[in-house]
Amino acid sequence: MLNSIIQFSIRNKLLVGLMTLGLIVWGSIAVTKLPIDAVPDITNNQVMIITSAPSLGAPDVERFITVPLEQATRNVPGIIEQRSFSRFGLSLVTIVFDDKTDVYWARQQVSERVVQAKQQIPAGIGAPELGPVTTGLGEVFQYVVKTKSGYEGKYSLTELRTIQDWIVRRQLLGTPGVADVSSFGGLLKQFEVAVNTDKLRSFNITISDVFDAVQRNNQNTGGAYIEKGPNVLFIRSEGLVKNLDDIGAIVVKKLDSGVPVLVRDVATVQIGSAIRYGATVYNDHGEVAGAVVMMLKGANSNVVIKDIKAKIAKISESLPEGVIVEPFLDRTKMVNNAIGTVETNLIEGALIVVFVLVLFLGNLRAGLLVASVIPLSMLFAVIMMNLFGVSGNLMSLGALDFGLLVDGAVIIVEAVMHKLSHHSGFKEATKLNQHQMDAEVETASKKMMNAAVFGQVIILIVYLPILTLQGIEGKMFRPMAQTVSFAILGAFLLSLTYIPMVSTLMLSKKISHHPTISDRMMKSLTDMVQA
């Protein structure tokens, strides 16, 4: 079969040439679509259930929230681990699934069971919700919202946090590939009703009465409609509060005399902030607001970061005067450094391989012919990486060894040159015609192809155990084995088709009986063995 492929390639040069050209075009397109990252994402499939319960201590959070959620989600298909974390005001349940489980299917199953668990959680102490579809390596971009130089003191920490939450964050959430934007720093704005207990007692009112009154009077309602001639008037009641005065004007209770008791009569209504557990300080600018942008699981970090930067540039145009968004952590730098290291190593390795080939083959055209397998096999590997979902990173691309890729090609090209230089049927300086050259290349290629295939198969077998790794080890090292295998497979196919075809066209058709460095080394080795 191998001999038939070699014979077909030599006799159908145009077809093989077009196929090679197609490989170049397809591979070039695939390079632009290849996901690029610094390291492979080794995190497993997780679904997090987050419940905020500000009024409960850790034991109550565990009892009333965490335990019911764990019990409700314990029988989800594909689950391999379940762990939880309960602290003051927060419950976090993490469910780990096997790698075969689709994360979106897992989230749907968990979501259905969370609905059942809500029936066991006391009303009003917390609402469980699923965490974003991201991973531990999803923090691709971090920034702060601060004032420019010369505008210090113009905007308070509350205003900076409000700008972050209601202007910057909301627009960033619409960026493709962004799973969530987690705000931090500044002061989270709240409308506070500071109750005066002495006034409550004087009016015989409880705090629950104030709470219920504010809750009932902060909503819109709808009714039916009234027909008035040819028109229809829809009934709608607007009750949502818009400012502090609206809150203060809410009626809490009517006294026996008919006089209404308002919220402002028993409490002070003011702007406040949520309880803080820390502060965000940026260099010498003091406290600021900011956020962490979380990338969607499986997204291309390079593309996502570019889109985030473009979106932030657009958002900056709509910010109040004197407020800027300044990034302080960008994974692009880490990715560029990692990929730059890979590129440097690959280029230096390719140059060394070309130099050694030219030196030992003693023929510039032969060395360049063999070296041309390197970029072509790389393009083939990139195509396969896109098809199998392997990203380009320090592990996958950094493991490539060009010496392995040119193994089959150098065997065939050296065999062709050896046959031409030692062919007794031709005198030195004889120039072969194309038909004779085709026959010589075909004979030499068929003779040495089995040895070339054997060497490449042995190399592929070495990587088979790595492909069987599971879990974190598999996610870390399997991309390396896959990439190397793809490249070697591409080099193998090129050795069968491209190399024999191009050898008939590029190698010199002039017979020369001068031995190369490789020939002299083999002769010396043979003499030593015989001696």
C-alpha positions in Angstrom: 0.0 0.0 0.0 2.8 2.4 0.9 4.5 1.7 -2.4 1.3 2.4 -4.3 0.9 5.8 -2.6 4.5 6.7 -3.4 4.1 5.7 -7.0 0.8 7.6 -7.3 2.4 10.7 -5.8 5.3 10.7 -8.2 3.1 10.1 -11.3 0.5 12.7 -10.3 2.6 15.6 -9.3 -0.1 18.3 -10.1 -2.6 16.6 -7.8 -0.2 16.3 -4.9 0.9 19.9 -5.5 -2.7 21.1 -5.3 -3.2 19.1 -2.1 -0.1 20.6 -0.6 -1.4 24.1 -1.5 -4.7 23.2 0.0 -2.9 22.2 3.2 -1.1 25.5 3.3 -4.4 27.5 2.8 -6.4 25.5 5.3 -3.6 25.5 7.8 -3.1 29.3 7.6 -6.8 29.8 8.3 -6.7 27.3 11.2 -3.8 29.2 12.7 -6.0 32.3 13.0 -8.7 30.3 14.8 -6.5 28.3 17.1 -7.3 29.1 20.8 -4.2 30.6 22.4 -3.5 30.5 26.1 -0.5 30.4 28.5 -1.2 27.0 30.0 -3.9 24.3 29.5 -7.1 24.6 31.6 -6.8 21.7 34.0 -9.9 22.5 36.1 -12.7 19.9 36.2 -16.4 20.3 35.4 -17.9 22.2 38.4 -21.2 23.7 39.3 -21.3 26.0 42.3 -24.3 27.0 44.3 -23.9 30.3 46.1 -26.3 31.5 48.7 -26.0 34.8 50.5 -27.6 34.9 54.0 -26.4 38.1 55.7 -28.4 37.5 58.9 -27.2 34.0 59.7 -24.1 32.7 61.5 -22.0 29.8 60.2 -23.9 27.0 62.2 -27.3 28.3 60.9 -26.0 28.6 57.4 -24.8 25.0 57.5 -28.1 23.8 59.0 -30.7 25.7 57.1 -29.0 26.2 53.6 -25.9 24.0 53.0 -27.3 20.7 54.2 -30.6 20.9 52.3 -28.7 21.8 49.1 -26.2 18.9 49.5 -29.0 16.4 50.1 -31.0 17.6 47.1 -28.1 17.5 44.7 -26.4 14.3 45.9 -28.0 12.0 43.3 -27.2 14.0 40.1 -25.9 11.7 37.4 -22.2 12.0 36.7 -21.2 13.5 40.1 -17.9 12.4 41.4 -17.4 14.8 44.3 -19.4 17.2 46.5 -17.9 19.7 48.9 -19.3 22.7 50.8 -18.2 25.7 52.7 -20.3 27.6 55.3 -19.4 30.8 57.0 -21.1 33.9 58.4 -23.6 35.0 55.8 -22.5 32.7 53.0 -23.0 29.1 51.8 -21.0 27.7 48.9 -21.7 24.2 47.6 -19.4 22.8 44.9 -20.4 19.8 42.8 -17.7 18.2 40.6 -18.7 16.1 37.6 -16.7 13.7 35.4 -15.1 15.0 32.3 -17.7 13.3 30.0 -20.5 15.3 31.5 -21.5 18.4 29.6 -21.3 21.4 32.0 -24.5 23.0 30.7 -26.5 19.7 31.2 -25.0 19.5 34.7 -26.1 23.0 35.5 -29.6 22.2 34.3 -29.8 19.1 36.5 -28.5 21.0 39.5 -30.9 23.9 38.9 -33.8 21.6 38.9 -32.8 20.2 42.3 -32.1 23.6 43.7 -35.8 24.4 43.1 -36.7 21.4 45.2 -34.2 22.4 48.0 -35.7 25.9 48.2 -38.8 24.4 49.7 -36.8 23.2 52.7 -35.0 26.5 53.2 -36.9 28.9 55.5 -38.3 31.8 53.7 -36.4 35.1 53.7 -33.0 33.8 54.8 -31.4 33.3 51.4 -31.9 32.5 47.7 -29.6 29.9 46.2 -28.2 30.7 42.8 -25.7 29.0 40.4 -22.2 30.5 40.0 -21.0 31.6 36.6 -19.9 29.2 33.9 -16.2 29.7 34.4 -13.1 28.0 35.8 -10.3 28.6 38.2 -8.3 30.1 35.3 -11.1 32.3 34.2 -9.8 35.5 35.8 -8.5 37.0 32.5 -8.8 40.8 33.2 -8.9 43.0 36.2 -9.3 46.8 36.4 -10.1 49.7 38.7 -12.5 52.6 38.4 -10.8 55.8 39.7 -10.6 59.5 39.2 -8.0 61.2 37.0 -5.3 63.3 38.3 -6.7 66.7 39.3 -10.2 65.3 40.0 -9.4 63.9 43.4 -12.3 64.3 45.8 -14.9 65.0 43.1 -16.4 61.5 43.3 -17.0 59.6 46.5 -16.3 55.9 46.9 -20.1 55.3 46.7 -20.3 57.1 43.4 -17.3 55.2 42.0 -18.8 51.8 43.0 -22.2 52.9 41.5 -20.4 53.8 38.2 -18.8 50.4 38.2 -22.0 48.5 38.9 -24.4 50.4 36.7 -22.3 51.6 33.8 -19.1 49.6 33.4 -20.2 46.2 34.6 -23.5 46.1 32.7 -21.9 46.9 29.4 -19.0 44.4 29.9 -21.5 41.6 30.6 -22.6 41.8 26.9 -19.1 41.1 25.7 -18.8 37.6 23.9 -16.9 35.1 26.1 -17.5 37.0 29.4 -19.1 34.8 32.0 -19.4 37.4 34.8 -17.9 40.6 36.1 -17.3 40.5 39.9 -17.2 44.0 41.5 -15.2 44.9 44.5 -14.0 47.9 46.4 -15.7 51.2 47.0 -18.9 51.6 49.0 -22.0 49.7 47.9 -24.9 52.2 47.9 -27.9 51.4 50.1 -31.1 53.3 51.2 -31.1 53.0 55.0 -34.1 53.4 57.3 -32.5 54.1 60.7 -35.3 53.3 63.2 -35.7 55.3 66.4 -36.8 52.8 69.0 -38.1 55.4 71.4 -40.5 56.8 68.7 -41.6 53.2 67.9 -42.6 52.7 71.5 -44.4 56.0 71.6 -46.6 55.0 68.7 -46.9 51.4 69.8 -45.2 50.2 66.5 -42.7 47.3 66.0 -39.8 47.1 63.6 -41.7 44.4 61.8 -44.5 46.9 61.1 -42.0 49.3 59.5 -40.4 46.5 57.5 -43.7 45.2 56.2 -44.9 48.7 55.3 -41.8 49.5 53.3 -42.0 46.2 51.5 -45.8 46.5 50.7 -45.4 50.1 49.4 -42.4 49.6 47.1 -44.0 47.9 44.2 -46.1 48.6 41.0 -49.4 46.9 40.4 -51.6 46.5 37.3 -55.3 46.3 36.9 -57.8 45.7 34.1 -58.8 48.4 31.7 -61.6 51.0 31.1 -63.3 51.5 27.8 -63.9 55.1 27.0 -65.4 55.6 23.6 -63.1 54.2 20.9 -60.2 54.1 23.4 -59.1 51.7 26.0 -57.4 53.0 29.2 -55.2 50.5 31.1 -55.1 50.8 34.9 -51.7 50.8 36.5 -50.6 51.8 40.0 -47.0 53.1 40.4 -45.7 52.4 43.9 -41.9 52.0 43.4 -40.0 54.5 45.5 -37.7 56.8 43.6 -36.0 58.8 46.3 -35.6 59.2 50.1 -38.7 61.4 50.3 -40.8 58.6 48.8 -39.5 56.2 51.5 -40.2 58.7 54.2 -43.8 59.3 53.0 -44.8 55.6 53.3 -47.6 55.0 55.9 -46.7 52.6 58.6 -49.9 52.7 60.7 -53.0 54.8 61.3 -53.6 56.0 64.9 -57.1 55.7 66.4 -57.5 59.4 65.7 -57.0 58.7 62.0 -53.6 60.4 61.9 -51.2 58.4 59.7 -47.8 57.5 61.1 -45.1 57.8 58.3 -41.7 56.2 58.1 -40.0 59.6 58.6 -41.9 60.0 61.9 -40.2 56.9 63.4 -37.0 56.7 61.5 -34.3 58.6 59.7 -34.1 57.8 56.0 -30.6 58.3 54.5 -28.1 57.1 52.0 -25.7 54.5 53.5 -23.5 51.6 52.4 -23.2 47.9 52.9 -21.0 46.5 55.6 -17.4 46.3 54.4 -15.0 43.5 55.2 -12.0 45.2 53.4 -10.9 47.9 51.1 -9.4 48.2 47.6 -6.4 50.5 47.5 -4.6 51.3 44.2 -1.0 52.4 44.3 -0.9 56.0 45.6 -4.5 56.9 44.6 -6.1 55.7 47.8 -9.3 53.7 47.7 -10.9 52.8 44.4 -13.6 50.5 42.9 -12.9 47.7 40.5 -13.8 44.3 39.2 -12.5 40.9 38.0 -13.7 39.8 34.5 -14.4 36.1 34.4 -14.0 34.3 31.1 -16.6 31.7 29.9 -15.4 28.1 30.2 -13.8 26.9 27.0 -13.5 30.4 25.4 -10.5 31.8 23.6 -8.8 34.0 26.1 -6.9 35.9 23.4 -10.1 36.9 21.6 -12.0 37.6 24.8 -9.4 40.0 26.1 -9.2 41.8 22.8 -13.0 42.2 22.9 -12.9 43.4 26.5 -10.3 46.0 25.7 -12.4 47.3 22.8 -15.5 47.4 25.0 -13.7 49.3 27.7 -12.5 51.9 25.2 -16.1 52.3 24.1 -17.4 52.5 27.7 -14.8 55.1 28.6 -16.5 57.5 26.3 -19.7 57.4 28.3 -18.1 57.8 31.8 -18.6 61.0 33.8 -15.8 63.6 33.4 -12.7 62.7 35.4 -13.5 59.0 35.8 -11.3 56.4 34.0 -11.1 52.6 33.8 -7.5 51.5 34.3 -6.5 47.8 33.9 -3.9 46.4 36.3 -4.0 42.7 35.4 -4.2 41.4 31.8 -3.5 37.8 30.9 -2.5 38.9 27.4 1.0 39.7 28.7 1.4 36.2 30.3 0.0 34.6 27.1 2.3 36.6 24.9 5.4 35.8 27.0 4.5 32.1 27.0 3.9 32.0 23.3 6.9 34.2 22.6 9.0 31.6 24.4 7.5 28.8 22.3 8.1 30.8 19.1 11.7 31.5 20.0 12.4 27.8 20.8 10.6 26.6 17.6 12.5 29.1 15.4 15.9 28.3 16.9 15.2 24.6 16.7 14.1 24.8 13.1 17.3 26.8 12.2 19.5 24.2 13.9 17.7 21.3 12.1 18.2 23.0 8.8 21.9 23.7 9.4 22.5 20.1 10.4 20.6 18.8 7.4 22.5 20.9 5.0 25.8 20.1 6.6 25.3 16.3 6.6 23.4 16.0 3.3 26.0 18.2 1.6 23.3 19.7 -0.5 21.5 23.0 0.1 18.4 22.1 -1.9 18.1 18.7 -0.2 18.4 20.4 3.2 15.7 22.9 2.4 13.5 20.2 0.9 13.6 18.2 4.1 13.2 21.3 6.3 10.0 22.3 4.4 8.3 19.4 6.1 8.5 21.3 9.4 6.1 24.1 8.6 3.8 21.8 6.6 3.5 19.3 9.4 3.0 22.1 11.9 0.0 23.4 9.7 -1.4 19.9 9.7 -1.1 19.7 13.5 -2.8 23.1 13.9 -5.7 21.8 11.7 -6.1 18.7 13.8 -5.8 20.7 17.1 -8.8 22.8 16.0 -10.8 19.7 15.1 -10.0 18.0 18.4 -10.4 21.1 20.6 -6.7 21.4 21.6 -5.5 24.9 22.5 -2.1 26.3 21.7 -0.1 26.8 24.9 3.2 26.3 26.5 2.6 22.6 27.0 1.1 21.6 23.6 3.3 23.7 21.3 6.4 23.7 23.5 6.8 19.9 23.3 7.3 19.8 19.5 10.7 18.4 18.4 11.6 19.1 14.8 14.1 16.3 14.8 11.2 13.9 15.1 9.3 15.5 12.3 12.0 15.3 9.6 12.9 11.7 10.5 11.0 10.1 7.6 11.8 12.9 5.1 15.5 12.8 5.7 15.6 9.0 5.3 13.9 9.2 1.9 15.9 12.2 0.6 19.2 10.8 1.7 18.3 7.5 0.1 17.6 9.2 -3.2 20.8 11.2 -3.1 22.8 8.0 -2.1 21.2 6.1 -5.0 22.0 8.9 -7.5 25.6 9.2 -6.3 26.3 5.4 -6.3 24.3 4.4 -9.3 26.7 2.4 -11.5 24.5 2.6 -14.5 25.2 6.3 -15.0 28.5 8.1 -15.5 29.5 11.1 -13.4 28.1 14.4 -14.7 25.3 12.6 -16.5 22.1 14.6 -16.4 18.9 12.5 -16.1 15.7 13.3 -17.8 12.5 13.7 -15.8 11.3 10.1 -16.5 14.6 8.7 -15.3 14.6 10.9 -12.3 11.1 9.7 -11.4 12.1 6.1 -11.6 15.2 6.7 -9.4 13.2 8.5 -6.7 10.5 5.9 -6.8 12.9 3.0 -6.4 14.8 4.7 -3.5 11.6 5.8 -1.7 10.0 2.4 -1.9 13.2 0.8 -0.6 13.5 3.0 2.5 9.9 3.8 3.3 9.5 0.8 5.6 12.4 2.0 7.7 10.9 5.5 7.9 7.5 4.3 8.8 8.9 2.0 11.5 10.8 4.8 13.1 7.7 7.1 13.2 5.5 4.4 14.5 7.9 3.7 17.4 7.8 7.5 18.2 4.0 7.5 18.2 3.9 4.4 20.5 5.9 6.3 23.0 3.2 8.9 23.4 0.3 6.4 23.7 0.5 6.0 27.5 0.2 9.8 27.9 -3.0 9.7 25.9 -4.5 7.4 28.5 -4.0 9.8 31.5 -7.2 11.0 33.2 -8.2 13.8 35.4 -5.8 16.8 36.0 -2.8 14.8 34.7 -4.6 14.1 31.5 -5.7 17.7 31.0 -2.1 18.8 31.6 -0.1 16.4 29.5 -2.6 14.9 26.9 -2.6 18.1 24.8 1.2 17.7 24.5 0.9 14.1 23.3 -1.9 15.0 20.9 0.0 17.9 19.3 3.2 15.8 18.8 1.1 12.9 17.4 -0.7 15.2 15.0 2.6 16.7 13.8 4.3 13.3 13.4 1.2 12.0 11.5 1.4 15.0 9.2 5.1 14.4 8.6 4.4 10.7 7.9 1.8 11.6 5.2 4.1 14.2 3.7 6.9 11.7 3.6 4.7 9.4 1.5 3.3 12.0 -0.9 5.0 15.4 -0.8 8.6 14.4 -0.4 8.9 11.9 -3.2 7.0 14.3 -5.6 9.1 17.3 -4.8 12.4 15.3 -4.8 11.8 14.5 -8.5 11.5 18.2 -9.2 13.9 20.0 -6.8 16.9 17.7 -6.5 19.7 18.0 -9.0 19.3 15.6 -11.9 23.1 15.7 -12.5 24.8 12.5 -11.3 27.7 13.1 -8.9 29.8 10.4 -7.3 31.3 12.6 -4.6 30.4 11.2 -1.2 28.7 13.5 1.4 29.7 13.9 5.1 27.0 11.3 5.9 28.5 8.8 3.4 32.0 9.3 4.8 30.7 8.8 8.4 28.9 5.6 7.4 31.9 4.3 5.6 34.1 5.0 8.6 31.6 3.3 10.9 31.4 0.3 8.6 35.3 0.0 8.5 35.4 0.2 12.3 32.8 -2.6 12.6 34.6 -4.8 10.1 37.9 -4.2 11.7 
